[in-house]
Amino acid sequence: MKIKGLLDRKGPWRSLNEMKRIFNFRKTPAAEYTFEHWQEDAFFASQFLNGLNPVLICRCHSLPKNFPVTDAMVASALGPGTSLQAELEKGSLFLVDHGILSNIHTSVINGRPQFSAAPMTLLYQHPGAGPLLPLAIQLSQTPGPNSPIFLPSGTVPKWDWLLAKTWVRNAEFSFHEALTHLLHSHLLPEVFTLATLRQLPHCHPLFKLLIPHTRYTLHINTLAREMLIVPGQVVDRSALSLSEDIRTRGVEDIPGYYYRDDGMQIWGAVERFVSEIVSIYYASDESVQDDRELQAWVGEIFSKGFLNRESSGMGTSTLRLHPQASVAGSSGPWKLHPSPALLAGIPSSLETREALVRYVTMVIFICSARHSACGAGEEKPVPGVAG
């Protein structure tokens, strides 16, 4: 990059072809595919399912009041014989809302202030497993003359629509880096790691089960604090159970969602493995309740990591799982049966073997499979293929 004059570059890009020069020294099929298809609406939409941030898209049954999309705006995209309200009721519309980025303070680079959008994107799943396509984009949370709704090419100039999609991708990257990656894949596993090291003896079966998945967490987080993280504020709410996250966002049956399909299979495999280990060391629910080291581990995660908040994303203060809450099978569409316990907060204690299995599965999945799924996309953008 130094030889090409890119390392110290401070000015704007002069063309799209100039940007392609960056990838010449490390070409991959994924990078080539992305560069060829990135302007296409279908590829843009597919990144919400299988890109670097596949955790934000939600089924939309009613439009937010601050996103005033009308029938006239989307009639040509929806086609004859239907309407915006009909598709909302049918469940074929999806929303990606980056509202959490509103009013954030941006940095100054090379003496120039930077800008950030907090967009809302409406997407349409065509019937018969057709492509998922964007219908409308608004680049702020406040509609009005200064924040128009952008529509697909043909209704607005091509470059206006492409620029709107680019701002959404920019917001998606910001959300991913601060929340999906840093918070959920690094800082949250650090909570589990510290509690494991402080509360579970090395001979404890849970220590042996968890340590392979958390062994490098503190090292890389220490490096991040020294080199990457600028003090700031992050959110403290997420769905820690994959099945609950999928159900809450209403994406159980959207086709081509490989983060869900592969993730549920991995969750199921981890859960079965954890269940076998737990059954060896815990003969009954009482043995779980009587394990003071285990309860101290869970209690520290609740008190130190989640500040005693019972609304932090996994279960009630004492986690009791519905018999149907476990993951079943290895093929979709997924039939998810979340326990009411998964709707409240992180537990402060565990009373049953089933609850312990679910909790440990969650910890391992977040520290391993979820981190990989949401981090690997930074280097290798995934086109619309499984794997």
N, C-alpha and C positions, 0 to 999 in steps of 0.2 A: 504493500500500500504506500510505503514511503517513496519507492521508485516511481509509482504511478502518480504521485502528487496528491494522494487522497488522505494520508495520515494527518497532515497539518492543514487540511482544507477548511476554510472558514466561510466561504461564499456559498450561495445557493447552487443547487443542481441546474445545469443548463439544458438537460434533456433526459428522457427516460433511458436512452441507450447509454448515456454516461453512467447512470446508476448500475447498469448491468455489468460494468467493468469490475465492480467489487466482487462479483461471484465467479469471475474467470479462474481464480486460483484454487477454488474449492467447489467444483461443480458436483451436484448430486441430482439424481432423477427428480427428487422432490422440489429442489430449487428451480430446475428447468421447467417443471410442470407449473409451478407457481408463477414464474415469469411469463409463461405463455398464456395462462388463463386468468390472471389476477383481475382483469377488467370485467370478466363475465359475472353476471348477476348470480348464476347458480353456484359458482365457486365462492363468491362473496358470502352467500348464505350458508354454504357447507362448512365454512370455517367456524360458525357458531356451534356446530355439532362436533367437529373433529379437528379444530384448530388448536391454538395454544390456550384457549380459555373456554372449554366446552361445558361450563357450569352456570351460565347466566341465562340462557334462553328459557322462556316460560310460555306455556299455553296461555292465550289471551281470550277471555270470555267477555270482557268489557274494556273499552278503551279508557285510558286515564283521561281525566277532564282537561289536562294540560297538553293533550295530543289530539287535536281536533281534526282527525282524518274524516273525510266525507265520502258518501257513495260516489259522487261525481269524480272525485280524485282517483278512485281505484276501479271504477266500472270497467275500463278497457282491460285492466290486468286480470280481473276476476272472471270476465266473460259474461255472456248472456245467461239469463235464467237464474241469477243469484244476486245477492246484495251483501253489503258489508255486515249488516246485522245477522243475516242468515248464516254467513260464514263464522261469525263470532259464536253463535249458538251451536253450530256444528262442531266447533273446536278445531277448525283448520287454520286459525290464525295464531301467530306466535309473536311475542314481544321481547325485545332485548333492551333493557333500560339501564343506562349508565348514569343515572341521576346522582349517585353517590359522588360523582366527580364535580358536581356543581360548586362553584365558588372556591375551588381550591387555589392556593397560591402557586403560581408558576415561577420558574427560575428565569434568570437572565444569562444568556450564553453569548459570548463575544460582544457584550454590550447591548444585545438586543433582547427585549422581553419575549418570552415564549407564550404560546396560547394553548388552551385546552378546551375541548367541547364536552358536554354532558348529554349525548344524544339519546334519542329513542328511535328504535327501528322496528317497523312492523313487517312481518314476513308471512307468506301464504304457502301452505302445503297443498299442492295441486292434488286432486283426487286420483285414486288408482296408483298410489305410490309414485306420483309424479315429482318433479323437482321442487325443492323448497326455494322460494324466490322472494326477494325484498319487494315490498309494496310501497313503503313510504319511510322517509327519514326526516326527523326534526333534530337540529343540532344543539338545542338547548332545552331546558325544562320550562321555559316561559314562551308560549306562542305569541305571535304578533308580527308586525311588519318587519321587524329586525330579525325574526327567526321563522322564516317560511318553512313549509313542508315540501321537501324535494321528492320528486316522483321519478319512476324509471325512464330511461332514454326513450325518446319519442314524444314525451309530454314536456320535457325541458331540454335545453341544450345538453348534448352528450357530456361535455366537460363539467357542467354543473353537477350532474348526477354522479359522475366519477369522483369529483372532489368531495361530495357529501359522503360517499362510501369510504373515501380515504380518511376523512375525519373520524368516522365510526371505527375504522381499524386502529387509528391512533388512540382513541379512547379505550378500545379493547385491550391494547397493549398496556396502557397505564393501569387499568383495572387489574389485569393479569399480574403485572410486576408487583404492585403494592399489596394486593389482597390474595388472589389465587395462589401466587407463588410465594411471596415473602411471608405473609401472615399464615396462610393455611398449610403451606408445605415446609416452612422453616421454623417460624416462631411457635406455632402450635405443637409440632413435634418436640420442640425444645422443652415445653412444659412436661410432656410425657417422659422425656429423657431424664430431666433433673429429678423428677419424682421417683423414677425407677432407680437411679443411682443413690438417692438419699434414703429411700424407704425399703427397698428390697435387698436383702443380703444376696451375695453372689450365688449362694447355694439354693436360693428360692427358685422353684420351677418357672415362675413368671419372668424372673430376671433372665434365665437362660432362653426363654421363648422370645423375649422382646429385644434383647441386646443386639442381635444381628441386624435388626431393622433401625436401630437408633445410634449405632456405635460412632458414626461420623458427624452426627447432628451438631454437637457442641463445637467441634473444630471448624466446620464450615460457617456456622453462625458467628463465631468469634471473628473469622476473617471478614465476614460481611459487615459486621459492626465497625471494623477498622477501616474498610475500604469502600463500602457501598452505601450504607444506610445513613440518611440524613434524619435527624430527630423530627418526628411529626406525629400525626394522629392516625390511627387505623381503627377499623370497626371490630366489634367483638361478637358478632352474630353469624353463625353459619349452620348448615345442616351437616352434622358429622356422620350420619349414617347415609350410605350411598342410596339405599332403597328409599329412605325418607326424602332425600334430596331430589331424586327422580320423580317421586310421587308429588311432592309439593310444587315442583315446577310444571307438572302436568305433561311430561314428555315420555310417558311409558310406551307409547306406540308410534312415535314419529319415526319413519323409516330412515335407514342409513346413519343411525346415531351409534357409532362404534364405541365411543367413550362409555355409553350406557351398556351396550351388549357385552363388550369385553370386560368392562369393570364389574358387571354383575357375576360373570363367570369366575373372575379372580376373587371377588368377595366370597362367593360360595366355596371356592377351593380353600381359601384361608380359614373360613368359618368351620369347615369340616375338620381341617387339621387342628385348629385350636380346640374344637370340641373333644377330639380324641385325647389331646394332652390334658385338658381340664378333667376329663373323666378318670384319668389315671390317678391324679393327685387329690381330687376332691370327690369324696364318695357320696356327699349329700349337700343339700343347701346349707345345712347347719355348719358344715366344714368351711364353707365360704364365709359365712357370718363370723366364725370363730377365728379366722386367720387375721390376726391383728396387723401383721405386716402388709397384707393385701389391703385391708381397710385404711391403713395409714397412707398407702400409695394413692388410692382413689381420693381420700380426703385431701391430700396435698394438691393434687391436680385441681380439685374443686375450689379449694381455698386460695391457693397461690396463683394458679393459672387462670381461673375464671372468677376470682375475687368474690367467692360465695354467691354468685349470681345463679339463680335457678332457671334462667331463661337464655342459656347460652348454647342451645342447639342440639342436644342429644336425648335427654330423658328427664324424668322427674328427679327430685332430690334423692329418692331411692328408686333405682331402676328395676321395674318389674315388666318383663316382656310378655306380650300376647303370644300364645302358642303359634300363631301363624306369622309372626314377625320375621322368622328366619328366611333366608334366601333359598329358593327351591329351583332345581333344574338347571339346565345350562343352555336353554334356547328361549328366544322371545316369541311373541310379545310377553313382557314381564308382568306377572300378576303380583303386585306388591301389597302387602297387608301390614302397614306400619302400626306399631303399638301406640296407644295414646301417650305412653311414656316417652316416645321419641319426639313428641311435639313440644315438650317443655324445655328442660335444661340438662346440663351435664350433671351426673349423679354425685352425691357426696358419700354414698356407700353402696355396696352391692349385697344383695340378700340371697340370690339364687345362682346356681351353676349356669343357667341359661343367660342370665344377665351378665355374668362374668365372660362367657364366650362372646357375647355380642360386643362388650366393651373392649376386650382384647383384640377382637377382629377389627374393630374401628381404629384402634391405635396402629396396628400393623398396616392396615390398608392406607391410612393417611401418610404414614412414614415411608411407604414403599410405592405401591401401585399408583396412588393418586399423585404423588410427587412426580413420578416418572411420566404419567400421562399429561400433566400440566406443565412440566418443565422441558420435556424433550422437544416440544413444538417450537421452542425458541430457536433451536438450531436447525431442525428439519421440519418445515411446515408440511403437514400431512394433507395430501390431496384426498378426494372423496373415495378412498378405498379402505377396506377393513384392515385391521392389523394393529 
